[in-house]
Amino acid sequence: MVTVSGGGKTVAHIRTLVDPDKLGGLFDRYLVMSPNCLTDPNFIPLAKYIERTTGQKKEDCFHEDWDNKIIEETMAEMRKVNAYIRKNKEKLGATHLYSCHITIDDWADNPQISHSPSSPLIKLFTKGRHSQCSTTILTQKWRLLNSAIRVNCHSLWIGRIVSSLERKALIEEFGEAAGSDQAFAEMLKRATAPEYGFLFVVFGLKVRFFSSYRSEFQVVDAAE
C-alpha cells in the first residue's frame, strides 16, 4: 500500500482486513509490526477484531520495534503447523491450512529491512506464501522497496502521490500492463481524484485495475 503520510492507507488497510466483504474472517493469526501500532488509535479496531476472532492478545501480536527473530519464528511455526495439518488432514477433519497475516508499517525507509537480501521481509514475499503467510507493506515510497518485493506482490494499493519521481516510477513499472503509460497515468489520476480514493491493482495472467474497491477500469483501443 503506497501513499503519502495522511493518505488514508492505515484506515484502508484495517478495513480491508476486517470487513466481511474483503478479507474479514480469512486469517487464523495476525502479526503487526509498526512503530505506531500501540499509540495510533486507528489500530484499536484491528486489535479488538483480532482478539475477538483469534483470541490473540494485543501485547502478543502488536510490536513497535522491528524484530527479525519474530518474523523468522512465525514463518517457521507456520510451516511446522501446516506440515502437520497436511499429514493429518483426514484425522483432523481439516478443510483448510492455518493462515497468518503480517502487517509491516513504516519500515520501508530502513534499507537493512527493505533492501537487504538477508532481510526476513524479503523472505516473506519470496517464500511466505509457502508458509501460508500473507503480508501487507504500508509505505510512502514504492521505490524504497526491494525489487524482489515489488515483483512478488499479488496486489497493489496506490493512494495520493505528490512526488513526481514516485509517480514516474509507478508509471514506468505498470504502464505496459495497462496498455500504455498514458492509460496507467489516467487511471491513477481518476482513481485518486476523490478524497482518500485509490487505484487498486490485482496481478495475474491478466492485470486488473480498480477505482478503490468500487469499480473496474476497462482499457480499450482508441479505434474502439
Salt bridges, closest charged atoms under 4 A:
ASP19 OD2 - ARG15 NE 2.95
ASP19 OD2 - LYS22 NZ 3.15
ASP21 OD1 - LYS22 NZ 3.33
ASP28 OD2 - HIS96 NE2 3.79
GLU51 OE2 - LYS57 NZ 2.91
GLU72 OE2 - LYS123 NZ 3.23
GLU73 OE2 - LYS69 NZ 3.86
GLU77 OE1 - ARG29 NH1 3.23
GLU166 OE1 - ARG143 NE 3.00
GLU173 OE1 - ARG150 NE 3.46
GLU186 OE2 - ARG190 NE 2.82
GLU216 OE1 - ARG208 NH2 2.73
